[in-house]
Amino acid sequence: MGAFGLQDRARPQVASAIKHCGTAGMTVRMISGDSKKTAEAVALEVGLIDEPLTQEAENALSPVEQREYQEKRRYSVMEAADFDAEVGGDLEKPGPAAKFAMIMKHLRVLARAQPAHKLRILKGL
């Protein structure tokens, strides 16, 4: 029995480019066809998202900060199917547009995405 693993590492300059974009006021998002776990690992590696807080650190937050943190964690890395289910239909309508805006406030990684997701996000922004 054997096992073999392969990792296509991000280029070294990616993390600094993301940091420079953040300093310039830009929000960087990654839209990937990879699985959620793979996309999240890459995003952590390049500094696109932060490591989750420990339970102790989360408990030390105020109730308002805890709600904000939990919302951020829920929507920072999503699978495309979950994104579609959360946002719903036509972004021209108030309900889906408001949900889209709330999710996009936190979304940094969209996994298992198709090209149509890229177009929908660009149109929604």
C-alpha positions in Angstrom: 0.0 0.0 0.0 1.3 3.5 -0.8 0.2 7.0 -0.8 1.3 10.0 -2.7 0.5 13.7 -2.2 1.1 16.7 -4.5 0.7 20.3 -3.6 0.8 23.2 -6.1 2.1 25.9 -3.8 1.2 29.6 -4.4 3.9 31.8 -5.7 5.9 33.6 -3.0 4.8 37.1 -4.2 1.1 36.3 -3.8 0.9 37.0 0.0 2.6 40.3 -0.4 0.4 41.3 -3.3 -2.7 40.5 -1.2 -1.3 42.6 1.6 -0.6 45.5 -0.7 -4.1 45.4 -2.1 -5.5 45.5 1.4 -3.4 48.5 2.3 -4.7 50.2 -0.8 -8.3 49.6 0.3 -9.0 46.8 -2.2 -10.8 43.6 -1.2 -9.3 40.5 -2.7 -11.5 37.5 -3.3 -10.6 34.0 -4.6 -13.1 32.2 -6.8 -11.9 28.6 -7.2 -13.1 25.3 -8.6 -11.3 23.5 -5.8 -13.0 21.9 -2.8 -13.7 24.1 0.2 -10.9 22.6 2.3 -8.3 23.0 -0.5 -9.4 26.6 -1.3 -9.4 27.5 2.4 -5.9 26.0 2.9 -4.6 28.1 -0.1 -6.3 31.2 1.3 -4.7 30.7 4.7 -1.3 30.1 3.1 -1.4 33.4 1.2 -3.0 35.5 4.0 -6.4 36.0 2.3 -8.2 34.7 5.4 -7.1 34.4 9.1 -6.8 31.4 11.3 -10.0 30.9 13.3 -10.0 32.1 16.9 -9.6 29.6 19.6 -12.8 29.0 21.6 -11.2 30.8 24.5 -10.5 33.9 22.4 -14.0 33.8 20.9 -15.5 33.6 24.3 -13.5 36.7 25.4 -15.3 38.8 22.7 -18.3 40.9 23.6 -21.7 39.5 22.4 -21.8 42.0 19.5 -18.2 41.1 18.5 -19.1 37.4 18.8 -22.1 37.8 16.4 -19.9 39.7 13.9 -17.1 37.2 14.2 -19.5 34.2 13.7 -21.1 35.9 10.6 -17.6 36.6 9.2 -16.6 32.9 9.8 -19.8 31.7 8.2 -19.5 33.7 5.0 -15.7 34.1 4.5 -15.3 30.7 2.8 -18.3 29.3 1.0 -19.1 26.6 -1.5 -20.8 27.9 -4.6 -23.9 25.8 -4.0 -24.3 27.3 -0.5 -23.7 30.8 -1.9 -26.5 30.2 -4.5 -28.9 28.9 -1.8 -28.2 31.8 0.5 -28.5 34.6 -2.1 -31.4 33.2 -3.9 -32.7 34.6 -7.1 -32.6 37.8 -9.1 -30.1 40.4 -7.7 -32.3 43.1 -9.0 -34.9 42.3 -6.3 -34.4 43.8 -2.8 -34.3 40.5 -0.8 -31.5 38.7 -2.8 -29.6 42.0 -3.3 -29.5 42.7 0.5 -28.4 39.1 1.2 -25.8 39.3 -1.6 -24.4 42.6 -0.1 -24.2 41.1 3.4 -22.4 37.9 2.2 -20.0 39.9 0.0 -19.0 42.0 3.0 -17.4 38.9 4.4 -16.8 36.6 1.4 -13.1 36.0 0.6 -13.2 32.5 -0.9 -15.8 30.9 -3.1 -15.1 27.2 -3.7 -16.5 24.7 -6.2 -17.4 27.7 -8.4 -18.3 27.7 -12.1 -17.6 30.5 -14.5 -21.2 31.7 -14.1 -20.5 32.4 -10.4 -17.7 34.8 -11.4 -20.1 36.7 -13.7 -22.9 36.8 -11.1 -20.5 38.2 -8.5 -19.2 40.8 -10.9 -22.7 41.9 -11.9 -23.7 42.0 -8.3 -20.9 44.2 -7.2 
